[in-house]
Amino acid sequence: MLPRIRPERASDVDAIARITRLAFDQTRGEEGEMIARIRASADFIPELSLVACWTTFRWATF
């Protein structure tokens, strides 16, 4: 099954942070901080922030 690509929603932010921490657990957490700085930037373009969703995937499993 292919994922559905859609714009990021405010409700996605916590799940993205969890996935980022899991993906980069061997680092100092700078990736999550970088994502937060990008979102807070005046140059941030929300329409270009996308997420991939699978209908059978549940964030709560993390």
C-alpha positions in Angstrom: 0.0 0.0 0.0 1.3 3.4 -0.9 1.2 6.2 1.6 -1.1 9.2 1.2 0.9 12.5 1.1 -0.8 15.5 2.7 0.0 18.8 4.2 1.3 18.8 7.8 -1.3 19.7 10.4 -0.8 21.1 13.9 -1.9 17.8 15.3 1.0 16.1 13.5 3.7 18.1 15.4 4.0 15.8 18.4 4.1 12.6 16.3 6.8 14.1 14.0 8.8 15.0 17.1 8.5 11.4 18.4 9.5 9.9 15.1 12.5 12.3 14.8 13.7 11.3 18.3 13.4 7.6 17.4 15.2 8.0 14.1 18.0 10.1 15.6 18.3 8.5 19.0 22.1 8.4 18.8 22.5 12.1 18.4 22.1 15.1 20.8 18.6 15.9 19.7 19.6 18.7 17.3 17.3 17.4 14.6 14.2 18.2 16.5 15.5 21.6 17.5 16.2 22.3 13.8 12.7 21.3 12.8 11.3 23.7 15.5 13.5 26.5 14.3 12.4 26.0 10.7 8.7 26.1 11.7 9.3 29.3 13.7 11.2 31.0 10.9 9.6 33.9 9.0 10.7 32.0 5.8 8.8 28.8 6.7 6.3 27.9 4.0 3.6 25.6 5.6 2.4 24.4 2.2 5.7 22.7 1.7 5.6 20.8 4.9 4.2 17.4 4.0 3.6 14.1 5.8 3.1 10.6 4.6 0.2 8.7 6.1 -0.8 5.0 6.0 -4.4 4.3 7.0 -3.3 1.1 8.9 -0.5 2.9 10.9 -1.2 4.2 14.4 1.1 6.8 16.0 0.0 5.5 19.4 2.1 2.4 18.9 5.3 4.4 19.7 
